[in-house]
Amino acid sequence: MDWNKRKRFTAGLSVVSNTVLVLGKFIVGFAIGSVSVISEAVHSSVDLMAAIVAFIAVGESSKPPDKKHPFGHGKAEGISGAFEGLLIFLAIIIIVIESVKRIISGGEIHRVDWGLAVMAVSAIMNAIVSRQLFKVSKKTDSLALEADALHLSTDVLTSAGGFCRFASNKIYRNRLA
């Protein structure tokens, strides 16, 4: 098995899954007027950028040594990890700004079931992809894939938290009805 191809495929899987989640969360977030889903979409956008950087870094690190890089291109993966940290910081700022706007303007969430669905799908997809990223990162000693796996595994928890938030909102509404 060519592990460099496996690394690229797995990094590509992360790009595809994050793209699907970004689109789904933005569509659902705006449709139901939920700042928490929109914030998750922003966070997933950061995950997507990080996955793209990891995909590029994995490809670069698999190149053989050359005259400019006599020890190889492995440091590309370390650089991608540092970049991912900067992207997370940027996402925090955007999420805080959007949350403050929502607190000031108010608003009610409609179609709670959509929020439940998108958060459940997000948690499941991120769990599956992070598990695959961990598996391949251990076999190939890939720092970029391991960083992406760690990030996505924490996203499983935030998506599960979002799911619980929507579930409690649904239970509360059913009691009032």
Backbone bond lengths (Angstrom), bond angles and torsions (degrees), N, CA, C in turn:
res aa  C-N    CA-C-N  psi(-1)  N-CA   C-N-CA  omega(-1)  CA-C   N-CA-C  phi
1 M - - - 1.451 - - 1.528 109.36 -
2 D 1.314 116.13 132.50 1.458 121.59 177.45 1.529 108.44 -84.03
3 W 1.341 115.34 105.59 1.467 120.06 -175.36 1.519 113.02 -69.68
4 N 1.339 117.67 -27.00 1.461 119.13 176.23 1.530 110.72 -65.11
5 K 1.331 116.06 -40.52 1.466 119.67 176.47 1.531 110.31 -66.70
6 R 1.311 116.11 -38.95 1.470 120.42 178.86 1.531 110.76 -64.27
7 K 1.336 116.83 -39.91 1.466 120.81 176.78 1.530 110.41 -62.08
8 R 1.314 116.97 -46.92 1.480 120.84 -179.84 1.518 110.73 -63.57
9 F 1.332 117.18 -41.81 1.465 120.38 179.31 1.532 110.32 -62.28
10 T 1.325 116.38 -44.58 1.463 120.85 -178.46 1.524 110.83 -66.83
11 A 1.316 117.84 -41.33 1.465 121.25 175.46 1.529 109.87 -62.89
12 G 1.320 117.40 -38.76 1.466 121.83 176.64 1.521 111.99 -64.89
13 L 1.329 116.64 -36.86 1.463 121.54 176.35 1.526 110.29 -59.97
14 S 1.320 116.74 -40.65 1.456 121.44 177.79 1.529 110.80 -64.40
15 V 1.319 117.60 -40.10 1.471 121.43 178.29 1.531 109.74 -63.02
16 V 1.311 117.00 -46.60 1.474 120.69 -178.59 1.526 111.04 -64.13
17 S 1.333 117.47 -47.37 1.465 119.50 -177.98 1.523 111.37 -64.32
18 N 1.326 117.52 -40.20 1.462 119.96 177.84 1.524 112.05 -66.43
19 T 1.320 117.74 -35.54 1.462 121.00 176.76 1.525 110.51 -62.20
20 V 1.323 116.61 -46.19 1.463 121.39 178.63 1.531 110.52 -60.86
21 L 1.327 116.82 -43.97 1.464 120.51 -179.19 1.528 112.07 -66.65
22 V 1.323 117.83 -40.62 1.466 120.61 178.44 1.523 109.95 -59.56
23 L 1.313 116.29 -51.03 1.466 120.05 -178.82 1.523 111.18 -61.31
24 G 1.326 116.34 -47.55 1.465 120.32 -179.04 1.516 112.74 -61.27
25 K 1.326 117.19 -44.01 1.467 120.53 -178.54 1.525 111.85 -68.45
26 F 1.322 117.66 -41.16 1.467 118.41 177.82 1.531 110.84 -64.10
27 I 1.312 116.98 -45.00 1.474 120.16 -179.57 1.528 110.16 -60.69
28 V 1.320 117.28 -50.65 1.459 120.85 -179.02 1.525 110.80 -67.01
29 G 1.312 117.71 -43.47 1.466 121.10 -178.93 1.512 112.75 -57.38
30 F 1.340 117.16 -46.78 1.460 119.89 179.14 1.524 111.36 -72.35
31 A 1.328 117.42 -34.97 1.467 120.43 -179.57 1.529 111.91 -64.73
32 I 1.333 116.80 -37.85 1.469 118.92 -177.67 1.525 112.60 -101.02
33 G 1.318 117.39 -3.80 1.456 120.97 178.46 1.517 113.52 69.57
34 S 1.329 116.82 38.38 1.464 121.18 -176.94 1.517 111.33 -105.93
35 V 1.342 115.83 114.91 1.461 119.71 178.14 1.526 110.56 -66.72
36 S 1.334 118.11 -29.88 1.465 118.78 179.76 1.528 111.23 -68.41
37 V 1.324 117.91 -37.96 1.470 120.03 177.64 1.529 109.80 -71.45
38 I 1.332 117.03 -39.26 1.467 119.83 177.37 1.525 109.87 -64.91
39 S 1.332 117.16 -39.49 1.472 120.20 176.13 1.518 110.89 -62.80
40 E 1.317 116.70 -40.20 1.466 120.28 175.99 1.528 110.40 -63.50
41 A 1.336 116.87 -35.83 1.464 120.67 177.84 1.531 110.60 -65.37
42 V 1.325 115.77 -41.40 1.469 119.75 176.97 1.521 109.27 -62.62
43 H 1.331 115.87 -44.93 1.466 120.64 178.44 1.524 110.33 -60.73
44 S 1.321 116.76 -42.86 1.467 119.83 177.81 1.521 111.87 -65.93
45 S 1.343 117.24 -28.96 1.472 120.26 175.30 1.522 110.24 -64.54
46 V 1.322 115.46 -39.69 1.464 119.91 175.91 1.527 109.46 -64.61
47 D 1.335 116.02 -42.13 1.468 119.73 176.77 1.522 110.75 -59.20
48 L 1.323 116.40 -40.32 1.463 120.72 179.25 1.527 110.89 -63.32
49 M 1.339 116.35 -45.69 1.470 118.95 178.47 1.531 110.32 -61.37
50 A 1.339 116.06 -42.15 1.463 119.92 179.26 1.531 110.51 -64.22
51 A 1.332 117.06 -39.55 1.466 120.67 178.96 1.523 110.94 -65.03
52 I 1.331 116.88 -38.03 1.469 120.55 177.68 1.528 110.07 -65.01
53 V 1.328 116.25 -43.95 1.472 120.22 178.40 1.532 109.82 -62.59
54 A 1.339 117.09 -42.40 1.472 120.64 178.37 1.526 110.15 -63.23
55 F 1.328 117.14 -40.55 1.467 121.46 178.42 1.523 110.22 -59.65
56 I 1.323 116.62 -45.86 1.467 120.97 178.90 1.533 110.37 -65.81
57 A 1.338 116.59 -43.34 1.471 120.85 -178.94 1.525 111.64 -63.60
58 V 1.323 116.80 -39.95 1.467 120.59 178.89 1.524 109.98 -63.26
59 G 1.329 116.17 -41.77 1.463 119.55 177.68 1.517 112.02 -65.07
60 E 1.321 115.75 -41.89 1.464 120.74 -179.44 1.531 111.09 -67.30
61 S 1.328 116.44 -41.82 1.468 119.70 -175.98 1.528 112.91 -68.94
62 S 1.325 115.92 -19.34 1.470 118.50 -179.56 1.527 112.86 -83.39
63 K 1.332 116.75 -6.08 1.470 119.92 178.82 1.527 109.45 -70.04
64 P 1.319 116.47 144.20 1.473 119.62 178.98 1.531 111.26 -72.10
65 P 1.337 116.86 160.50 1.475 119.91 177.23 1.536 110.79 -56.64
66 D 1.326 115.13 149.53 1.459 120.97 176.20 1.533 108.34 -139.59
67 K 1.328 117.69 -171.62 1.465 120.13 -176.77 1.520 112.61 -63.49
68 K 1.323 117.92 -39.21 1.465 121.22 179.46 1.524 112.06 -76.15
69 H 1.316 117.42 -27.27 1.467 123.06 -176.64 1.532 109.18 -129.72
70 P 1.336 117.44 73.92 1.464 120.27 -174.96 1.537 113.51 -65.62
71 F 1.331 117.70 -18.05 1.464 120.45 179.30 1.528 111.66 -103.05
72 G 1.326 116.90 9.63 1.456 121.03 179.09 1.522 111.83 98.05
73 H 1.308 114.79 -171.73 1.466 122.50 -174.84 1.529 112.23 -115.70
74 G 1.310 117.83 20.12 1.462 122.69 -175.06 1.518 115.25 -61.02
75 K 1.331 117.65 -26.47 1.474 119.83 -178.43 1.519 112.46 -67.16
76 A 1.323 117.19 -15.12 1.469 120.08 178.29 1.529 110.25 -58.70
77 E 1.318 116.86 -33.77 1.461 120.15 -179.99 1.530 111.32 -69.87
78 G 1.311 117.74 -37.54 1.465 120.90 177.12 1.518 111.90 -65.03
79 I 1.317 115.85 -39.25 1.461 121.01 178.36 1.526 109.83 -64.05
80 S 1.324 116.96 -38.74 1.468 119.36 179.63 1.530 111.11 -64.22
81 G 1.322 117.81 -34.15 1.465 121.14 177.18 1.515 111.88 -65.12
82 A 1.325 117.10 -41.54 1.467 120.86 177.43 1.523 110.74 -65.14
83 F 1.317 116.52 -40.57 1.465 120.71 178.20 1.524 110.53 -62.97
84 E 1.321 117.02 -39.41 1.468 120.83 178.88 1.525 110.71 -60.91
85 G 1.316 117.68 -38.94 1.463 121.23 176.75 1.520 111.94 -61.02
86 L 1.322 117.16 -42.08 1.470 120.74 177.35 1.525 111.39 -64.14
87 L 1.312 117.17 -39.60 1.455 120.62 179.14 1.529 111.66 -64.93
88 I 1.316 116.94 -38.05 1.464 120.57 178.17 1.524 109.74 -62.92
89 F 1.317 117.16 -42.93 1.465 121.22 178.00 1.528 110.67 -60.26
90 L 1.326 117.61 -43.35 1.463 122.24 177.85 1.530 110.53 -61.17
91 A 1.309 117.29 -42.25 1.464 120.93 179.81 1.520 111.33 -62.31
92 I 1.319 116.73 -39.78 1.466 120.39 178.73 1.521 110.36 -59.19
93 I 1.312 116.73 -44.70 1.466 120.85 -179.82 1.526 110.63 -61.66
94 I 1.322 117.28 -46.06 1.467 121.29 -179.18 1.527 110.75 -63.77
95 I 1.313 117.70 -42.31 1.459 121.40 -179.12 1.533 110.83 -64.80
96 V 1.313 117.24 -41.66 1.472 120.46 178.40 1.529 110.26 -62.89
97 I 1.308 117.94 -44.59 1.470 121.55 179.72 1.534 110.09 -60.50
98 E 1.332 117.15 -47.72 1.463 120.35 -179.84 1.524 111.75 -64.34
99 S 1.311 118.03 -36.82 1.462 121.46 179.17 1.525 110.94 -65.98
100 V 1.316 116.40 -43.23 1.471 120.07 178.72 1.527 110.06 -62.99
101 K 1.328 117.08 -41.97 1.470 120.20 177.04 1.529 110.82 -58.37
102 R 1.323 117.53 -42.83 1.465 121.71 -178.49 1.521 111.02 -68.74
103 I 1.319 117.48 -38.45 1.470 120.50 178.42 1.529 109.54 -63.40
104 I 1.319 117.00 -41.27 1.464 121.38 -179.32 1.526 111.07 -69.17
105 S 1.333 116.83 -44.58 1.472 119.80 -175.52 1.521 112.91 -83.86
106 G 1.326 118.61 -20.45 1.470 120.96 -177.73 1.510 110.73 74.02
107 G 1.294 116.58 -169.59 1.454 120.95 178.45 1.512 111.22 138.11
108 E 1.302 114.42 154.29 1.458 120.81 -178.98 1.523 109.06 -118.02
109 I 1.305 115.93 144.21 1.464 120.91 179.45 1.526 108.90 -85.24
110 H 1.310 114.93 130.55 1.458 121.45 176.43 1.525 108.56 -109.23
111 R 1.300 116.87 156.47 1.476 122.83 177.03 1.528 111.60 54.60
112 V 1.313 114.72 61.56 1.467 121.66 -178.01 1.531 111.17 -58.26
113 D 1.334 117.12 -31.97 1.468 120.33 -179.38 1.529 111.97 -59.48
114 W 1.326 117.27 -34.65 1.461 120.43 178.21 1.522 110.02 -64.71
115 G 1.316 116.21 -40.88 1.465 120.67 177.71 1.521 110.96 -62.68
116 L 1.341 115.82 -43.03 1.474 120.07 176.60 1.524 110.50 -58.03
117 A 1.322 115.80 -47.18 1.467 120.42 -176.22 1.526 112.15 -63.91
118 V 1.337 117.37 -47.51 1.469 119.41 -176.04 1.527 110.74 -66.89
119 M 1.326 117.82 -35.13 1.470 120.12 178.94 1.532 110.97 -71.60
120 A 1.330 117.12 -37.66 1.467 120.12 177.83 1.532 110.42 -65.43
121 V 1.329 116.67 -46.33 1.472 120.79 179.00 1.524 109.86 -61.07
122 S 1.325 116.65 -42.06 1.465 120.92 -179.97 1.526 111.25 -61.45
123 A 1.326 116.80 -47.36 1.469 120.20 -179.71 1.524 111.11 -61.65
124 I 1.313 117.03 -43.12 1.469 120.84 -178.27 1.527 111.03 -67.59
125 M 1.352 116.79 -47.47 1.474 119.60 -179.77 1.520 111.38 -61.74
126 N 1.337 116.81 -44.44 1.469 119.29 -179.22 1.526 111.44 -66.25
127 A 1.327 117.80 -34.66 1.470 120.41 177.36 1.528 110.66 -64.22
128 I 1.319 116.22 -44.37 1.472 120.72 -179.30 1.532 110.92 -66.01
129 V 1.327 116.47 -47.94 1.464 120.29 -177.11 1.530 111.06 -67.98
130 S 1.339 117.52 -41.47 1.478 118.94 -179.47 1.522 110.47 -64.98
131 R 1.311 116.86 -36.42 1.473 119.78 177.84 1.533 110.55 -62.66
132 Q 1.328 116.35 -43.17 1.464 120.52 178.64 1.525 110.98 -65.86
133 L 1.339 116.05 -41.19 1.466 119.98 177.79 1.526 111.31 -61.61
134 F 1.339 117.35 -43.57 1.465 120.79 177.06 1.524 110.96 -59.93
135 K 1.318 115.95 -45.47 1.468 121.16 -177.56 1.535 111.04 -58.99
136 V 1.326 116.24 -49.74 1.467 119.98 -177.52 1.528 110.52 -72.12
137 S 1.340 117.95 -35.08 1.471 119.47 -180.00 1.528 110.88 -64.20
138 K 1.327 117.22 -36.39 1.468 119.93 178.64 1.522 111.43 -69.58
139 K 1.321 116.36 -40.16 1.468 119.94 -179.47 1.525 112.07 -68.79
140 T 1.345 116.81 -30.46 1.466 120.48 -173.70 1.523 113.07 -111.26
141 D 1.313 116.98 -1.03 1.467 122.26 -177.98 1.535 110.75 55.84
142 S 1.345 115.51 44.39 1.462 121.79 -176.85 1.526 110.94 -93.94
143 L 1.321 115.86 113.55 1.461 122.00 178.26 1.525 111.36 -66.04
144 A 1.327 117.27 -39.70 1.468 121.38 -178.82 1.528 110.89 -63.97
145 L 1.328 117.13 -44.36 1.467 120.10 179.44 1.524 111.33 -68.92
146 E 1.321 116.94 -36.49 1.459 120.02 178.22 1.530 110.79 -65.66
147 A 1.334 117.60 -42.07 1.466 120.88 178.23 1.525 110.60 -63.10
148 D 1.326 116.74 -42.40 1.463 120.94 178.16 1.530 110.09 -64.12
149 A 1.319 116.70 -40.91 1.468 120.98 179.04 1.525 111.51 -63.35
150 L 1.321 116.77 -44.13 1.465 120.27 178.64 1.519 111.11 -62.75
151 H 1.302 115.87 -42.98 1.464 120.14 179.62 1.527 110.54 -62.87
152 L 1.316 117.40 -47.90 1.465 120.05 -179.23 1.527 111.95 -66.42
153 S 1.323 117.33 -32.21 1.473 118.63 179.13 1.525 111.02 -67.64
154 T 1.332 117.99 -32.27 1.469 118.98 174.49 1.525 110.60 -73.25
155 D 1.327 117.14 -29.39 1.459 120.41 177.05 1.531 111.49 -66.88
156 V 1.304 116.93 -27.14 1.473 119.98 174.48 1.528 108.92 -58.38
157 L 1.323 115.95 -43.02 1.471 120.40 -179.48 1.529 111.80 -67.79
158 T 1.330 117.85 -41.48 1.465 118.76 -179.99 1.526 111.09 -68.11
159 S 1.317 117.32 -37.00 1.463 120.05 177.12 1.522 110.88 -68.00
160 A 1.325 116.24 -39.09 1.468 119.54 176.66 1.530 110.03 -64.26
161 G 1.325 116.77 -38.42 1.463 120.44 175.62 1.518 111.63 -62.83
162 G 1.315 116.98 -42.11 1.468 121.32 176.08 1.513 111.15 -62.30
163 F 1.314 116.63 -41.35 1.467 120.85 177.09 1.527 110.12 -59.28
164 C 1.332 116.80 -46.29 1.473 120.75 179.88 1.519 111.45 -62.92
165 R 1.318 116.58 -37.51 1.469 121.13 178.37 1.529 110.06 -62.17
166 F 1.340 116.79 -44.88 1.459 119.93 178.91 1.525 111.45 -69.29
167 A 1.317 116.91 -36.82 1.464 120.12 178.54 1.526 110.66 -63.53
168 S 1.328 117.48 -43.27 1.462 119.94 179.47 1.527 110.84 -67.00
169 N 1.334 116.98 -34.91 1.462 121.04 176.61 1.523 110.20 -64.17
170 K 1.318 116.61 -41.07 1.470 121.48 179.57 1.526 110.31 -66.34
171 I 1.318 117.67 -43.59 1.467 121.55 178.69 1.528 109.89 -61.34
172 Y 1.330 116.67 -44.30 1.461 121.79 -179.85 1.529 110.71 -61.16
173 R 1.337 116.50 -45.53 1.471 120.46 179.69 1.526 111.35 -63.77
174 N 1.337 117.18 -38.20 1.461 119.97 179.81 1.515 111.38 -66.33
175 R 1.309 117.72 -33.67 1.468 120.77 177.46 1.514 111.82 -69.23
176 L 1.326 116.83 -33.83 1.458 120.53 179.10 1.529 112.03 -73.95
177 A 1.311 116.39 -26.11 1.487 120.77 -175.78 1.507 112.89 -76.90
